[in-house]
Amino acid sequence: MSPTPGERTADDPERGDRAFKLPAEIVSRPQQFVEPHLVLPNGQQPNNASNQELNGRVWKTWSLNSPWDPAKHTLTQLVDTVVKQWDR
């Protein structure tokens, strides 16, 4: 079965994993990570991008401008915010 237009497949080089480093108690926005090869839809890097090792794997992290607040928002909403930033 062929993917629909805009759908990403597992072997798509623009598709990438995302990760979050979650503390036991979430009192502020957790740090977010994506695979280092990803760029924004405009082809640029996000603000203050840097690579960091997390569990033996290199990830890209960046300065995410988001009003996400653990007292008001869910982790699902944070994941959606991160995914939308990289959506093509």
PDB file of N, CA, C and O in Angstrom, chain B, residues numbered from 101:
ATOM      1  N   MET B 101       0.838  -1.169   0.000  1.00  0.00           N
ATOM      2  CA  MET B 101       0.000   0.000   0.000  1.00  0.00           C
ATOM      3  C   MET B 101       0.889   1.240   0.000  1.00  0.00           C
ATOM      4  O   MET B 101       1.831   1.327   0.788  1.00  0.00           O
ATOM      5  N   SER B 102       0.602   2.182  -0.863  1.00  0.00           N
ATOM      6  CA  SER B 102       1.395   3.406  -0.969  1.00  0.00           C
ATOM      7  C   SER B 102       0.946   4.424   0.074  1.00  0.00           C
ATOM      8  O   SER B 102      -0.235   4.489   0.416  1.00  0.00           O
ATOM      9  N   PRO B 103       1.903   5.231   0.587  1.00  0.00           N
ATOM     10  CA  PRO B 103       1.509   6.270   1.540  1.00  0.00           C
ATOM     11  C   PRO B 103       0.694   7.354   0.837  1.00  0.00           C
ATOM     12  O   PRO B 103       0.872   7.600  -0.356  1.00  0.00           O
ATOM     13  N   THR B 104      -0.185   7.987   1.572  1.00  0.00           N
ATOM     14  CA  THR B 104      -0.945   9.105   1.031  1.00  0.00           C
ATOM     15  C   THR B 104      -0.034  10.315   0.941  1.00  0.00           C
ATOM     16  O   THR B 104       0.979  10.356   1.639  1.00  0.00           O
ATOM     17  N   PRO B 105      -0.353  11.312   0.103  1.00  0.00           N
ATOM     18  CA  PRO B 105       0.503  12.501   0.011  1.00  0.00           C
ATOM     19  C   PRO B 105       0.717  13.138   1.380  1.00  0.00           C
ATOM     20  O   PRO B 105      -0.229  13.357   2.136  1.00  0.00           O
ATOM     21  N   GLY B 106       1.972  13.429   1.679  1.00  0.00           N
ATOM     22  CA  GLY B 106       2.315  14.045   2.965  1.00  0.00           C
ATOM     23  C   GLY B 106       2.589  13.046   4.074  1.00  0.00           C
ATOM     24  O   GLY B 106       3.136  13.421   5.111  1.00  0.00           O
ATOM     25  N   GLU B 107       2.225  11.787   3.886  1.00  0.00           N
ATOM     26  CA  GLU B 107       2.445  10.768   4.918  1.00  0.00           C
ATOM     27  C   GLU B 107       3.903  10.327   4.895  1.00  0.00           C
ATOM     28  O   GLU B 107       4.496  10.185   3.825  1.00  0.00           O
ATOM     29  N   ARG B 108       4.480  10.110   6.072  1.00  0.00           N
ATOM     30  CA  ARG B 108       5.865   9.673   6.172  1.00  0.00           C
ATOM     31  C   ARG B 108       5.900   8.169   6.427  1.00  0.00           C
ATOM     32  O   ARG B 108       5.087   7.641   7.186  1.00  0.00           O
ATOM     33  N   THR B 109       6.842   7.490   5.790  1.00  0.00           N
ATOM     34  CA  THR B 109       7.005   6.059   6.000  1.00  0.00           C
ATOM     35  C   THR B 109       8.219   5.820   6.877  1.00  0.00           C
ATOM     36  O   THR B 109       9.021   6.729   7.092  1.00  0.00           O
ATOM     37  N   ALA B 110       8.360   4.603   7.385  1.00  0.00           N
ATOM     38  CA  ALA B 110       9.445   4.280   8.312  1.00  0.00           C
ATOM     39  C   ALA B 110      10.818   4.482   7.688  1.00  0.00           C
ATOM     40  O   ALA B 110      11.775   4.774   8.405  1.00  0.00           O
ATOM     41  N   ASP B 111      10.943   4.335   6.366  1.00  0.00           N
ATOM     42  CA  ASP B 111      12.242   4.495   5.722  1.00  0.00           C
ATOM     43  C   ASP B 111      12.471   5.906   5.182  1.00  0.00           C
ATOM     44  O   ASP B 111      13.459   6.138   4.486  1.00  0.00           O
ATOM     45  N   ASP B 112      11.595   6.839   5.481  1.00  0.00           N
ATOM     46  CA  ASP B 112      11.706   8.223   5.018  1.00  0.00           C
ATOM     47  C   ASP B 112      12.823   8.933   5.780  1.00  0.00           C
ATOM     48  O   ASP B 112      12.793   8.962   7.011  1.00  0.00           O
ATOM     49  N   PRO B 113      13.824   9.515   5.075  1.00  0.00           N
ATOM     50  CA  PRO B 113      14.934  10.166   5.767  1.00  0.00           C
ATOM     51  C   PRO B 113      14.528  11.443   6.506  1.00  0.00           C
ATOM     52  O   PRO B 113      15.272  11.914   7.367  1.00  0.00           O
ATOM     53  N   GLU B 114      13.356  12.015   6.183  1.00  0.00           N
ATOM     54  CA  GLU B 114      12.919  13.225   6.872  1.00  0.00           C
ATOM     55  C   GLU B 114      12.099  12.911   8.119  1.00  0.00           C
ATOM     56  O   GLU B 114      11.833  13.795   8.933  1.00  0.00           O
ATOM     57  N   ARG B 115      11.705  11.673   8.262  1.00  0.00           N
ATOM     58  CA  ARG B 115      10.994  11.256   9.450  1.00  0.00           C
ATOM     59  C   ARG B 115      12.035  11.070  10.545  1.00  0.00           C
ATOM     60  O   ARG B 115      13.141  10.610  10.260  1.00  0.00           O
ATOM     61  N   GLY B 116      11.721  11.404  11.760  1.00  0.00           N
ATOM     62  CA  GLY B 116      12.707  11.243  12.808  1.00  0.00           C
ATOM     63  C   GLY B 116      12.081  10.962  14.151  1.00  0.00           C
ATOM     64  O   GLY B 116      10.931  11.318  14.407  1.00  0.00           O
ATOM     65  N   ASP B 117      12.850  10.321  15.005  1.00  0.00           N
ATOM     66  CA  ASP B 117      12.407  10.051  16.361  1.00  0.00           C
ATOM     67  C   ASP B 117      12.433  11.332  17.177  1.00  0.00           C
ATOM     68  O   ASP B 117      13.196  12.253  16.890  1.00  0.00           O
ATOM     69  N   ARG B 118      11.607  11.373  18.176  1.00  0.00           N
ATOM     70  CA  ARG B 118      11.606  12.461  19.151  1.00  0.00           C
ATOM     71  C   ARG B 118      11.751  11.830  20.521  1.00  0.00           C
ATOM     72  O   ARG B 118      11.331  10.693  20.736  1.00  0.00           O
ATOM     73  N   ALA B 119      12.349  12.571  21.452  1.00  0.00           N
ATOM     74  CA  ALA B 119      12.525  12.062  22.814  1.00  0.00           C
ATOM     75  C   ALA B 119      12.361  13.214  23.800  1.00  0.00           C
ATOM     76  O   ALA B 119      12.578  14.377  23.461  1.00  0.00           O
ATOM     77  N   PHE B 120      11.981  12.875  25.006  1.00  0.00           N
ATOM     78  CA  PHE B 120      11.862  13.849  26.085  1.00  0.00           C
ATOM     79  C   PHE B 120      12.563  13.282  27.307  1.00  0.00           C
ATOM     80  O   PHE B 120      12.461  12.090  27.595  1.00  0.00           O
ATOM     81  N   LYS B 121      13.265  14.130  28.013  1.00  0.00           N
ATOM     82  CA  LYS B 121      13.923  13.724  29.252  1.00  0.00           C
ATOM     83  C   LYS B 121      13.009  14.167  30.387  1.00  0.00           C
ATOM     84  O   LYS B 121      12.928  15.354  30.703  1.00  0.00           O
ATOM     85  N   LEU B 122      12.321  13.201  31.001  1.00  0.00           N
ATOM     86  CA  LEU B 122      11.309  13.517  32.005  1.00  0.00           C
ATOM     87  C   LEU B 122      11.815  13.235  33.415  1.00  0.00           C
ATOM     88  O   LEU B 122      12.230  12.116  33.715  1.00  0.00           O
ATOM     89  N   PRO B 123      11.781  14.240  34.273  1.00  0.00           N
ATOM     90  CA  PRO B 123      12.136  14.013  35.676  1.00  0.00           C
ATOM     91  C   PRO B 123      10.976  13.301  36.386  1.00  0.00           C
ATOM     92  O   PRO B 123       9.878  13.202  35.838  1.00  0.00           O
ATOM     93  N   ALA B 124      11.219  12.814  37.587  1.00  0.00           N
ATOM     94  CA  ALA B 124      10.174  12.128  38.358  1.00  0.00           C
ATOM     95  C   ALA B 124       8.980  13.048  38.593  1.00  0.00           C
ATOM     96  O   ALA B 124       7.831  12.613  38.513  1.00  0.00           O
ATOM     97  N   GLU B 125       9.248  14.304  38.881  1.00  0.00           N
ATOM     98  CA  GLU B 125       8.185  15.290  39.088  1.00  0.00           C
ATOM     99  C   GLU B 125       8.378  16.406  38.066  1.00  0.00           C
ATOM    100  O   GLU B 125       9.424  17.053  38.027  1.00  0.00           O
ATOM    101  N   ILE B 126       7.374  16.616  37.256  1.00  0.00           N
ATOM    102  CA  ILE B 126       7.477  17.626  36.201  1.00  0.00           C
ATOM    103  C   ILE B 126       6.947  18.955  36.724  1.00  0.00           C
ATOM    104  O   ILE B 126       5.746  19.118  36.938  1.00  0.00           O
ATOM    105  N   VAL B 127       7.869  19.910  36.927  1.00  0.00           N
ATOM    106  CA  VAL B 127       7.493  21.228  37.437  1.00  0.00           C
ATOM    107  C   VAL B 127       7.769  22.337  36.423  1.00  0.00           C
ATOM    108  O   VAL B 127       7.412  23.494  36.643  1.00  0.00           O
ATOM    109  N   SER B 128       8.412  21.971  35.307  1.00  0.00           N
ATOM    110  CA  SER B 128       8.658  22.911  34.220  1.00  0.00           C
ATOM    111  C   SER B 128       8.713  22.113  32.917  1.00  0.00           C
ATOM    112  O   SER B 128       8.642  20.884  32.937  1.00  0.00           O
ATOM    113  N   ARG B 129       8.838  22.802  31.795  1.00  0.00           N
ATOM    114  CA  ARG B 129       8.851  22.112  30.508  1.00  0.00           C
ATOM    115  C   ARG B 129      10.079  21.212  30.404  1.00  0.00           C
ATOM    116  O   ARG B 129      11.204  21.687  30.558  1.00  0.00           O
ATOM    117  N   PRO B 130       9.880  19.916  30.145  1.00  0.00           N
ATOM    118  CA  PRO B 130      11.019  19.018  30.003  1.00  0.00           C
ATOM    119  C   PRO B 130      11.800  19.316  28.718  1.00  0.00           C
ATOM    120  O   PRO B 130      11.257  19.856  27.754  1.00  0.00           O
ATOM    121  N   GLN B 131      13.062  18.958  28.728  1.00  0.00           N
ATOM    122  CA  GLN B 131      13.895  19.147  27.551  1.00  0.00           C
ATOM    123  C   GLN B 131      13.449  18.173  26.463  1.00  0.00           C
ATOM    124  O   GLN B 131      13.128  17.018  26.744  1.00  0.00           O
ATOM    125  N   GLN B 132      13.433  18.645  25.242  1.00  0.00           N
ATOM    126  CA  GLN B 132      12.992  17.843  24.114  1.00  0.00           C
ATOM    127  C   GLN B 132      14.157  17.587  23.166  1.00  0.00           C
ATOM    128  O   GLN B 132      15.087  18.387  23.070  1.00  0.00           O
ATOM    129  N   PHE B 133      14.086  16.460  22.470  1.00  0.00           N
ATOM    130  CA  PHE B 133      15.162  16.039  21.579  1.00  0.00           C
ATOM    131  C   PHE B 133      14.576  15.479  20.290  1.00  0.00           C
ATOM    132  O   PHE B 133      13.486  14.907  20.297  1.00  0.00           O
ATOM    133  N   VAL B 134      15.298  15.642  19.182  1.00  0.00           N
ATOM    134  CA  VAL B 134      14.956  15.013  17.907  1.00  0.00           C
ATOM    135  C   VAL B 134      16.241  14.464  17.304  1.00  0.00           C
ATOM    136  O   VAL B 134      17.335  14.759  17.784  1.00  0.00           O
ATOM    137  N   GLU B 135      16.106  13.672  16.262  1.00  0.00           N
ATOM    138  CA  GLU B 135      17.294  13.168  15.581  1.00  0.00           C
ATOM    139  C   GLU B 135      18.063  14.332  14.957  1.00  0.00           C
ATOM    140  O   GLU B 135      17.456  15.273  14.447  1.00  0.00           O
ATOM    141  N   PRO B 136      19.400  14.272  14.994  1.00  0.00           N
ATOM    142  CA  PRO B 136      20.225  15.402  14.549  1.00  0.00           C
ATOM    143  C   PRO B 136      20.039  15.824  13.090  1.00  0.00           C
ATOM    144  O   PRO B 136      20.295  16.982  12.760  1.00  0.00           O
ATOM    145  N   HIS B 137      19.606  14.931  12.218  1.00  0.00           N
ATOM    146  CA  HIS B 137      19.477  15.287  10.795  1.00  0.00           C
ATOM    147  C   HIS B 137      18.262  16.151  10.485  1.00  0.00           C
ATOM    148  O   HIS B 137      18.190  16.728   9.400  1.00  0.00           O
ATOM    149  N   LEU B 138      17.311  16.257  11.399  1.00  0.00           N
ATOM    150  CA  LEU B 138      16.098  17.014  11.114  1.00  0.00           C
ATOM    151  C   LEU B 138      16.362  18.519  11.059  1.00  0.00           C
ATOM    152  O   LEU B 138      17.150  19.053  11.840  1.00  0.00           O
ATOM    153  N   VAL B 139      15.698  19.180  10.137  1.00  0.00           N
ATOM    154  CA  VAL B 139      15.718  20.638  10.032  1.00  0.00           C
ATOM    155  C   VAL B 139      14.268  21.113  10.002  1.00  0.00           C
ATOM    156  O   VAL B 139      13.355  20.316   9.783  1.00  0.00           O
ATOM    157  N   LEU B 140      14.058  22.400  10.218  1.00  0.00           N
ATOM    158  CA  LEU B 140      12.721  22.978  10.200  1.00  0.00           C
ATOM    159  C   LEU B 140      12.169  22.968   8.777  1.00  0.00           C
ATOM    160  O   LEU B 140      12.931  22.791   7.827  1.00  0.00           O
ATOM    161  N   PRO B 141      10.862  23.153   8.612  1.00  0.00           N
ATOM    162  CA  PRO B 141      10.277  23.158   7.265  1.00  0.00           C
ATOM    163  C   PRO B 141      10.944  24.157   6.308  1.00  0.00           C
ATOM    164  O   PRO B 141      10.927  23.953   5.094  1.00  0.00           O
ATOM    165  N   ASN B 142      11.527  25.228   6.845  1.00  0.00           N
ATOM    166  CA  ASN B 142      12.200  26.210   5.988  1.00  0.00           C
ATOM    167  C   ASN B 142      13.642  25.817   5.669  1.00  0.00           C
ATOM    168  O   ASN B 142      14.357  26.570   5.010  1.00  0.00           O
ATOM    169  N   GLY B 143      14.076  24.629   6.138  1.00  0.00           N
ATOM    170  CA  GLY B 143      15.418  24.138   5.863  1.00  0.00           C
ATOM    171  C   GLY B 143      16.478  24.617   6.844  1.00  0.00           C
ATOM    172  O   GLY B 143      17.647  24.251   6.723  1.00  0.00           O
ATOM    173  N   GLN B 144      16.083  25.424   7.803  1.00  0.00           N
ATOM    174  CA  GLN B 144      17.016  25.988   8.781  1.00  0.00           C
ATOM    175  C   GLN B 144      17.024  25.176  10.070  1.00  0.00           C
ATOM    176  O   GLN B 144      16.157  24.332  10.299  1.00  0.00           O
ATOM    177  N   GLN B 145      18.021  25.449  10.905  1.00  0.00           N
ATOM    178  CA  GLN B 145      18.089  24.868  12.245  1.00  0.00           C
ATOM    179  C   GLN B 145      17.227  25.714  13.193  1.00  0.00           C
ATOM    180  O   GLN B 145      17.064  26.913  12.963  1.00  0.00           O
ATOM    181  N   PRO B 146      16.681  25.119  14.239  1.00  0.00           N
ATOM    182  CA  PRO B 146      15.929  25.902  15.222  1.00  0.00           C
ATOM    183  C   PRO B 146      16.877  26.753  16.066  1.00  0.00           C
ATOM    184  O   PRO B 146      18.096  26.596  15.987  1.00  0.00           O
ATOM    185  N   ASN B 147      16.318  27.647  16.868  1.00  0.00           N
ATOM    186  CA  ASN B 147      17.117  28.519  17.735  1.00  0.00           C
ATOM    187  C   ASN B 147      17.953  27.717  18.719  1.00  0.00           C
ATOM    188  O   ASN B 147      17.465  26.783  19.355  1.00  0.00           O
ATOM    189  N   ASN B 148      19.213  28.095  18.832  1.00  0.00           N
ATOM    190  CA  ASN B 148      20.128  27.523  19.815  1.00  0.00           C
ATOM    191  C   ASN B 148      20.208  25.999  19.755  1.00  0.00           C
ATOM    192  O   ASN B 148      20.232  25.337  20.792  1.00  0.00           O
ATOM    193  N   ALA B 149      20.248  25.447  18.559  1.00  0.00           N
ATOM    194  CA  ALA B 149      20.334  23.993  18.401  1.00  0.00           C
ATOM    195  C   ALA B 149      21.711  23.494  18.830  1.00  0.00           C
ATOM    196  O   ALA B 149      22.730  24.130  18.561  1.00  0.00           O
ATOM    197  N   SER B 150      21.720  22.359  19.491  1.00  0.00           N
ATOM    198  CA  SER B 150      22.972  21.714  19.875  1.00  0.00           C
ATOM    199  C   SER B 150      22.731  20.211  19.960  1.00  0.00           C
ATOM    200  O   SER B 150      21.597  19.762  20.125  1.00  0.00           O
ATOM    201  N   ASN B 151      23.799  19.448  19.846  1.00  0.00           N
ATOM    202  CA  ASN B 151      23.702  17.998  19.971  1.00  0.00           C
ATOM    203  C   ASN B 151      24.104  17.577  21.375  1.00  0.00           C
ATOM    204  O   ASN B 151      25.040  18.120  21.962  1.00  0.00           O
ATOM    205  N   GLN B 152      23.380  16.601  21.897  1.00  0.00           N
ATOM    206  CA  GLN B 152      23.671  16.052  23.223  1.00  0.00           C
ATOM    207  C   GLN B 152      23.491  14.546  23.177  1.00  0.00           C
ATOM    208  O   GLN B 152      22.678  14.019  22.418  1.00  0.00           O
ATOM    209  N   GLU B 153      24.272  13.866  24.008  1.00  0.00           N
ATOM    210  CA  GLU B 153      24.120  12.423  24.121  1.00  0.00           C
ATOM    211  C   GLU B 153      23.075  12.124  25.191  1.00  0.00           C
ATOM    212  O   GLU B 153      23.070  12.722  26.267  1.00  0.00           O
ATOM    213  N   LEU B 154      22.207  11.198  24.868  1.00  0.00           N
ATOM    214  CA  LEU B 154      21.164  10.765  25.803  1.00  0.00           C
ATOM    215  C   LEU B 154      21.053   9.251  25.660  1.00  0.00           C
ATOM    216  O   LEU B 154      20.656   8.748  24.609  1.00  0.00           O
ATOM    217  N   ASN B 155      21.402   8.538  26.708  1.00  0.00           N
ATOM    218  CA  ASN B 155      21.350   7.073  26.698  1.00  0.00           C
ATOM    219  C   ASN B 155      22.149   6.470  25.544  1.00  0.00           C
ATOM    220  O   ASN B 155      21.684   5.538  24.888  1.00  0.00           O
ATOM    221  N   GLY B 156      23.346   6.995  25.295  1.00  0.00           N
ATOM    222  CA  GLY B 156      24.234   6.444  24.288  1.00  0.00           C
ATOM    223  C   GLY B 156      23.895   6.809  22.858  1.00  0.00           C
ATOM    224  O   GLY B 156      24.454   6.229  21.927  1.00  0.00           O
ATOM    225  N   ARG B 157      23.005   7.745  22.665  1.00  0.00           N
ATOM    226  CA  ARG B 157      22.589   8.151  21.327  1.00  0.00           C
ATOM    227  C   ARG B 157      22.682   9.672  21.223  1.00  0.00           C
ATOM    228  O   ARG B 157      22.371  10.376  22.183  1.00  0.00           O
ATOM    229  N   VAL B 158      23.105  10.183  20.068  1.00  0.00           N
ATOM    230  CA  VAL B 158      23.211  11.631  19.876  1.00  0.00           C
ATOM    231  C   VAL B 158      21.864  12.169  19.399  1.00  0.00           C
ATOM    232  O   VAL B 158      21.263  11.643  18.462  1.00  0.00           O
ATOM    233  N   TRP B 159      21.404  13.226  20.064  1.00  0.00           N
ATOM    234  CA  TRP B 159      20.139  13.886  19.754  1.00  0.00           C
ATOM    235  C   TRP B 159      20.386  15.383  19.587  1.00  0.00           C
ATOM    236  O   TRP B 159      21.370  15.923  20.091  1.00  0.00           O
ATOM    237  N   LYS B 160      19.475  16.042  18.869  1.00  0.00           N
ATOM    238  CA  LYS B 160      19.498  17.497  18.769  1.00  0.00           C
ATOM    239  C   LYS B 160      18.485  18.053  19.761  1.00  0.00           C
ATOM    240  O   LYS B 160      17.369  17.545  19.867  1.00  0.00           O
ATOM    241  N   THR B 161      18.876  19.095  20.487  1.00  0.00           N
ATOM    242  CA  THR B 161      17.952  19.812  21.348  1.00  0.00           C
ATOM    243  C   THR B 161      18.024  21.276  20.951  1.00  0.00           C
ATOM    244  O   THR B 161      18.958  21.678  20.256  1.00  0.00           O
ATOM    245  N   TRP B 162      17.073  22.071  21.370  1.00  0.00           N
ATOM    246  CA  TRP B 162      17.009  23.465  20.952  1.00  0.00           C
ATOM    247  C   TRP B 162      16.159  24.271  21.913  1.00  0.00           C
ATOM    248  O   TRP B 162      15.500  23.728  22.799  1.00  0.00           O
ATOM    249  N   SER B 163      16.191  25.559  21.719  1.00  0.00           N
ATOM    250  CA  SER B 163      15.393  26.468  22.530  1.00  0.00           C
ATOM    251  C   SER B 163      13.981  26.498  21.953  1.00  0.00           C
ATOM    252  O   SER B 163      13.770  27.017  20.857  1.00  0.00           O
ATOM    253  N   LEU B 164      13.033  25.956  22.671  1.00  0.00           N
ATOM    254  CA  LEU B 164      11.645  25.885  22.219  1.00  0.00           C
ATOM    255  C   LEU B 164      10.851  27.004  22.881  1.00  0.00           C
ATOM    256  O   LEU B 164      10.727  27.056  24.105  1.00  0.00           O
ATOM    257  N   ASN B 165      10.325  27.885  22.066  1.00  0.00           N
ATOM    258  CA  ASN B 165       9.501  28.983  22.578  1.00  0.00           C
ATOM    259  C   ASN B 165       8.066  28.484  22.655  1.00  0.00           C
ATOM    260  O   ASN B 165       7.358  28.451  21.648  1.00  0.00           O
ATOM    261  N   SER B 166       7.641  28.096  23.845  1.00  0.00           N
ATOM    262  CA  SER B 166       6.315  27.528  24.028  1.00  0.00           C
ATOM    263  C   SER B 166       5.766  27.910  25.395  1.00  0.00           C
ATOM    264  O   SER B 166       6.503  27.908  26.381  1.00  0.00           O
ATOM    265  N   PRO B 167       4.483  28.236  25.463  1.00  0.00           N
ATOM    266  CA  PRO B 167       3.876  28.567  26.750  1.00  0.00           C
ATOM    267  C   PRO B 167       3.473  27.338  27.555  1.00  0.00           C
ATOM    268  O   PRO B 167       2.712  27.461  28.515  1.00  0.00           O
ATOM    269  N   TRP B 168       3.966  26.151  27.186  1.00  0.00           N
ATOM    270  CA  TRP B 168       3.562  24.928  27.869  1.00  0.00           C
ATOM    271  C   TRP B 168       3.869  25.026  29.354  1.00  0.00           C
ATOM    272  O   TRP B 168       4.975  25.393  29.750  1.00  0.00           O
ATOM    273  N   ASP B 169       2.888  24.697  30.161  1.00  0.00           N
ATOM    274  CA  ASP B 169       2.995  24.772  31.625  1.00  0.00           C
ATOM    275  C   ASP B 169       2.399  23.490  32.207  1.00  0.00           C
ATOM    276  O   ASP B 169       1.238  23.182  31.938  1.00  0.00           O
ATOM    277  N   PRO B 170       3.171  22.733  33.001  1.00  0.00           N
ATOM    278  CA  PRO B 170       2.659  21.454  33.516  1.00  0.00           C
ATOM    279  C   PRO B 170       1.426  21.602  34.400  1.00  0.00           C
ATOM    280  O   PRO B 170       0.680  20.640  34.584  1.00  0.00           O
ATOM    281  N   ALA B 171       1.203  22.788  34.947  1.00  0.00           N
ATOM    282  CA  ALA B 171       0.012  23.007  35.776  1.00  0.00           C
ATOM    283  C   ALA B 171      -1.246  23.187  34.923  1.00  0.00           C
ATOM    284  O   ALA B 171      -2.363  23.027  35.414  1.00  0.00           O
ATOM    285  N   LYS B 172      -1.057  23.520  33.646  1.00  0.00           N
ATOM    286  CA  LYS B 172      -2.202  23.819  32.775  1.00  0.00           C
ATOM    287  C   LYS B 172      -2.334  22.874  31.586  1.00  0.00           C
ATOM    288  O   LYS B 172      -3.422  22.724  31.029  1.00  0.00           O
ATOM    289  N   HIS B 173      -1.233  22.237  31.195  1.00  0.00           N
ATOM    290  CA  HIS B 173      -1.218  21.453  29.966  1.00  0.00           C
ATOM    291  C   HIS B 173      -0.794  20.009  30.230  1.00  0.00           C
ATOM    292  O   HIS B 173      -0.181  19.699  31.252  1.00  0.00           O
ATOM    293  N   THR B 174      -1.136  19.141  29.287  1.00  0.00           N
ATOM    294  CA  THR B 174      -0.765  17.732  29.398  1.00  0.00           C
ATOM    295  C   THR B 174       0.545  17.480  28.641  1.00  0.00           C
ATOM    296  O   THR B 174       0.970  18.298  27.826  1.00  0.00           O
ATOM    297  N   LEU B 175       1.174  16.336  28.923  1.00  0.00           N
ATOM    298  CA  LEU B 175       2.364  15.949  28.163  1.00  0.00           C
ATOM    299  C   LEU B 175       2.019  15.720  26.696  1.00  0.00           C
ATOM    300  O   LEU B 175       2.843  15.979  25.819  1.00  0.00           O
ATOM    301  N   THR B 176       0.827  15.243  26.423  1.00  0.00           N
ATOM    302  CA  THR B 176       0.393  15.059  25.034  1.00  0.00           C
ATOM    303  C   THR B 176       0.414  16.393  24.293  1.00  0.00           C
ATOM    304  O   THR B 176       0.817  16.450  23.132  1.00  0.00           O
ATOM    305  N   GLN B 177      -0.014  17.457  24.951  1.00  0.00           N
ATOM    306  CA  GLN B 177       0.014  18.776  24.315  1.00  0.00           C
ATOM    307  C   GLN B 177       1.452  19.217  24.035  1.00  0.00           C
ATOM    308  O   GLN B 177       1.711  19.849  23.011  1.00  0.00           O
ATOM    309  N   LEU B 178       2.387  18.894  24.925  1.00  0.00           N
ATOM    310  CA  LEU B 178       3.781  19.230  24.686  1.00  0.00           C
ATOM    311  C   LEU B 178       4.325  18.448  23.492  1.00  0.00           C
ATOM    312  O   LEU B 178       5.000  19.015  22.634  1.00  0.00           O
ATOM    313  N   VAL B 179       4.036  17.158  23.435  1.00  0.00           N
ATOM    314  CA  VAL B 179       4.488  16.336  22.316  1.00  0.00           C
ATOM    315  C   VAL B 179       3.922  16.896  21.011  1.00  0.00           C
ATOM    316  O   VAL B 179       4.644  16.999  20.019  1.00  0.00           O
ATOM    317  N   ASP B 180       2.650  17.254  21.003  1.00  0.00           N
ATOM    318  CA  ASP B 180       2.036  17.832  19.805  1.00  0.00           C
ATOM    319  C   ASP B 180       2.745  19.112  19.381  1.00  0.00           C
ATOM    320  O   ASP B 180       2.948  19.338  18.188  1.00  0.00           O
ATOM    321  N   THR B 181       3.123  19.948  20.339  1.00  0.00           N
ATOM    322  CA  THR B 181       3.831  21.198  20.042  1.00  0.00           C
ATOM    323  C   THR B 181       5.167  20.909  19.371  1.00  0.00           C
ATOM    324  O   THR B 181       5.514  21.543  18.374  1.00  0.00           O
ATOM    325  N   VAL B 182       5.911  19.960  19.911  1.00  0.00           N
ATOM    326  CA  VAL B 182       7.213  19.605  19.348  1.00  0.00           C
ATOM    327  C   VAL B 182       7.058  19.009  17.955  1.00  0.00           C
ATOM    328  O   VAL B 182       7.778  19.398  17.036  1.00  0.00           O
ATOM    329  N   VAL B 183       6.136  18.080  17.785  1.00  0.00           N
ATOM    330  CA  VAL B 183       5.930  17.433  16.488  1.00  0.00           C
ATOM    331  C   VAL B 183       5.537  18.470  15.438  1.00  0.00           C
ATOM    332  O   VAL B 183       6.042  18.429  14.316  1.00  0.00           O
ATOM    333  N   LYS B 184       4.653  19.390  15.781  1.00  0.00           N
ATOM    334  CA  LYS B 184       4.216  20.409  14.819  1.00  0.00           C
ATOM    335  C   LYS B 184       5.354  21.310  14.373  1.00  0.00           C
ATOM    336  O   LYS B 184       5.348  21.791  13.240  1.00  0.00           O
ATOM    337  N   GLN B 185       6.331  21.548  15.240  1.00  0.00           N
ATOM    338  CA  GLN B 185       7.453  22.400  14.859  1.00  0.00           C
ATOM    339  C   GLN B 185       8.244  21.763  13.719  1.00  0.00           C
ATOM    340  O   GLN B 185       8.811  22.475  12.890  1.00  0.00           O
ATOM    341  N   TRP B 186       8.289  20.440  13.668  1.00  0.00           N
ATOM    342  CA  TRP B 186       9.087  19.731  12.665  1.00  0.00           C
ATOM    343  C   TRP B 186       8.237  19.237  11.500  1.00  0.00           C
ATOM    344  O   TRP B 186       8.771  18.703  10.527  1.00  0.00           O
ATOM    345  N   ASP B 187       6.935  19.406  11.588  1.00  0.00           N
ATOM    346  CA  ASP B 187       6.024  18.932  10.543  1.00  0.00           C
ATOM    347  C   ASP B 187       6.326  19.592   9.210  1.00  0.00           C
ATOM    348  O   ASP B 187       6.625  20.785   9.156  1.00  0.00           O
ATOM    349  N   ARG B 188       6.250  18.843   8.163  1.00  0.00           N
ATOM    350  CA  ARG B 188       6.519  19.375   6.814  1.00  0.00           C
ATOM    351  C   ARG B 188       5.265  19.429   6.005  1.00  0.00           C
ATOM    352  O   ARG B 188       5.295  19.848   4.848  1.00  0.00           O
TER     353      ARG B 188
END
